[in-house]
């Protein structure tokens, strides 16, 4: 490995909107704010929310049918 060509590595602190902080090695940033992390993401917590998209799908289908009738 060549010497003096690698960037310095910082311990960056990532702060989530839920209040959790994670320290991760990074070469560019020392502090970052994120909206979601593994402590509050529904996939990891097991509290998945079901999104009701039936209204949107029905609305799209009605528009599609109206366009086909013209």
DRENMI-276918 format. One record per residue: z, y, x of N, C-alpha, C, O, CB in turn; residue in three letters. Coordinates in steps of 0.05 Angstrom, whole numbers, padded with zeros to 5 digits, always signed. Glycine has a CB too. Layout:
BEGIN
ZYXZYXZYXZYXZYXALA...
// end
This chain:
BEGIN
+00000-00024+00017+00000+00000+00000+00000+00025+00018+00015+00027+00037+00024+00000-00019UNK-00016+00044+00011-00017+00069+00026+00007+00086+00020+00018+00085-00002-00043+00084+00019UNK+00016+00100+00039+00040+00117+00036+00030+00145+00028+00008+00154+00035+00057+00118+00062UNK+00047+00160+00014+00043+00188+00006+00020+00192-00013+00010+00215-00014+00039+00204+00031UNK+00010+00172-00028-00011+00177-00047-00002+00173-00076-00016+00180-00095-00035+00159-00042UNK+00022+00162-00079+00032+00156-00106+00048+00180-00116+00063+00192-00101+00049+00131-00106UNK+00046+00186-00142+00061+00208-00153+00091+00201-00155+00098+00178-00156+00050+00216-00181UNK+00108+00221-00155+00136+00216-00158+00143+00205-00186+00130+00214-00205+00153+00241-00152UNK+00161+00187-00188+00169+00175-00213+00195+00187-00222+00215+00187-00207+00171+00144-00211UNK+00196+00198-00247+00220+00210-00258+00231+00191-00279+00217+00174-00290+00213+00238-00271UNK+00257+00194-00284+00269+00180-00307+00267+00199-00330+00283+00219-00332+00299+00171-00301UNK+00249+00194-00348+00244+00212-00371+00262+00204-00394+00266+00180-00399+00214+00212-00379UNK+00272+00224-00408+00288+00219-00432+00272+00224-00457+00263+00246-00462+00314+00237-00431UNK+00267+00203-00472+00253+00205-00497+00273+00207-00520+00290+00189-00523+00234+00181-00501UNK+00272+00228-00536+00290+00233-00558+00275+00230-00584+00255+00243-00588+00304+00260-00555UNK+00285+00213-00601+00272+00208-00627+00284+00227-00648+00305+00238-00644+00276+00178-00636UNK+00269+00231-00670+00279+00248-00691+00303+00235-00705+00318+00250-00718+00257+00252-00711UNK+00307+00209-00702+00331+00196-00714+00356+00200-00697+00378+00194-00705+00326+00166-00717UNK+00352+00211-00672+00375+00217-00655+00378+00198-00632+00394+00203-00614+00400+00217-00670UNK+00363+00176-00631+00364+00157-00610+00351+00167-00585+00331+00182-00587+00352+00130-00618UNK+00362+00161-00561+00349+00168-00536+00344+00144-00520+00359+00124-00520+00368+00188-00521UNK+00321+00145-00505+00313+00123-00488+00305+00134-00461+00291+00155-00460+00289+00106-00501UNK+00314+00122-00440+00306+00131-00413+00285+00112-00402+00289+00088-00400+00331+00132-00394UNK+00262+00123-00395+00239+00108-00386+00227+00121-00362+00227+00146-00360+00218+00105-00409UNK+00218+00105-00343+00205+00116-00319+00178+00129-00326+00163+00118-00342+00201+00095-00298UNK+00173+00153-00316+00149+00168-00322+00141+00184-00298+00158+00191-00281+00153+00186-00347UNK+00115+00190-00295+00106+00205-00272+00099+00234-00279+00093+00250-00261+00082+00192-00260UNK+00098+00241-00305+00089+00268-00312+00111+00285-00327+00113+00309-00321+00065+00267-00329UNK+00126+00273-00345+00144+00287-00361+00173+00279-00356+00179+00256-00349+00138+00283-00391UNK+00191+00298-00358+00219+00292-00355+00234+00289-00381+00255+00276-00383+00233+00312-00338UNK+00223+00302-00402+00236+00302-00428+00215+00303-00450+00196+00319-00448+00256+00325-00432UNK+00217+00285-00470+00197+00284-00491+00211+00279-00518+00231+00265-00519+00176+00262-00485UNK+00200+00290-00539+00210+00285-00566+00189+00269-00582+00166+00277-00582+00217+00312-00581UNK+00198+00248-00595+00180+00231-00610+00190+00230-00639+00214+00235-00644+00178+00203-00598UNK+00172+00223-00658+00180+00223-00686+00192+00196-00694+00208+00195-00713+00156+00228-00703UNK+00184+00174-00681+00194+00148-00690+00197+00130-00665+00181+00132-00646+00174+00135-00710UNK+00217+00113-00666+00222+00095-00643+00229+00067-00654+00228+00063-00678+00246+00106-00626UNK+00235+00049-00636+00241+00022-00644+00266+00019-00660+00271-00001-00674+00242+00004-00620UNK+00284+00039-00659+00309+00038-00674+00306+00047-00703+00322+00040-00720+00330+00054-00660UNK+00285+00062-00709+00282+00071-00736+00255+00063-00749+00251+00068-00772+00284+00102-00737UNK+00238+00050-00734+00212+00041-00744+00217+00018-00764+00231-00001-00758+00193+00032-00722UNK+00204+00019-00788+00209-00001-00808+00202-00030-00799+00215-00049-00809+00192+00005-00833UNK+00183-00033-00781+00177-00060-00772+00200-00073-00757+00205-00096-00760+00152-00059-00754UNK+00213-00057-00741+00235-00067-00725+00262-00069-00740+00278-00086-00734+00239-00051-00700UNK+00266-00051-00759+00291-00051-00774+00290-00071-00797+00312-00078-00807+00296-00023-00784UNK+00267-00080-00806+00265-00098-00828+00267-00085-00855+00268-00098-00875+00287-00119-00826UNK+00267-00059-00855+00268-00044-00880+00241-00031-00886+00238-00007-00886+00290-00022-00879UNK+00221-00048-00890+00194-00038-00895+00192-00027-00922+00203-00037-00942+00174-00061-00891UNK+00178-00005-00924+00174+00009-00950+00146+00001-00960+00127+00000-00945+00176+00040-00947UNK+00144-00006-00985+00119-00012-00997+00106+00014-01007+00118+00029-01022+00121-00032-01020UNK+00082+00019-00998+00068+00043-01006+00051+00037-01031+00035+00018-01030+00051+00054-00983UNK+00055+00052-01052+00040+00047-01077+00014+00062-01075+00012+00086-01078+00057+00056-01102UNK-00007+00047-01069-00034+00059-01067-00051+00052-01091-00075+00059-01091-00047+00050-01042UNK-00040+00039-01111-00057+00031-01133-00068+00055-01148-00091+00054-01157-00040+00014-01153UNK-00054+00077-01149-00064+00101-01162-00088+00112-01147-00107+00121-01159-00043+00122-01164UNK-00087+00111-01121-00109+00121-01104-00133+00103-01106-00156+00112-01108-00100+00123-01075UNK-00129+00077-01107-00151+00058-01109-00164+00061-01136-00189+00061-01138-00141+00029-01105UNK-00149+00062-01157-00160+00066-01183-00176+00092-01185-00197+00092-01198-00138+00065-01205UNK-00166+00113-01174-00180+00138-01174-00207+00136-01160-00227+00147-01169-00162+00160-01162UNK-00207+00122-01137-00231+00118-01122-00251+00102-01138-00275+00109-01139-00226+00105-01095UNK-00242+00081-01151-00260+00064-01166-00272+00079-01190-00295+00075-01196-00245+00039-01176UNK-00256+00096-01203-00267+00112-01225-00288+00131-01215-00309+00134-01229-00244+00128-01239UNK-00284+00143-01192-00305+00161-01181-00330+00146-01174-00352+00155-01178-00294+00176-01156UNK-00326+00122-01163-00349+00105-01156-00365+00097-01180-00389+00097-01179-00339+00081-01140UNK-00351+00089-01202-00365+00081-01226-00379+00105-01239-00402+00102-01249-00344+00069-01246UNK-00367+00128-01238-00379+00152-01249-00404+00159-01234-00424+00167-01245-00360+00175-01249UNK-00404+00155-01208-00427+00161-01191-00450+00141-01196-00473+00149-01196-00420+00161-01161UNK-00443+00116-01202-00463+00096-01207-00476+00100-01234-00499+00093-01237-00451+00068-01206UNK-00462+00112-01253-00472+00116-01280-00492+00139-01281-00509+00140-01299-00450+00121-01300UNK-00490+00157-01262-00508+00181-01262-00536+00174-01253-00553+00192-01252-00497+00202-01245UNK
// end
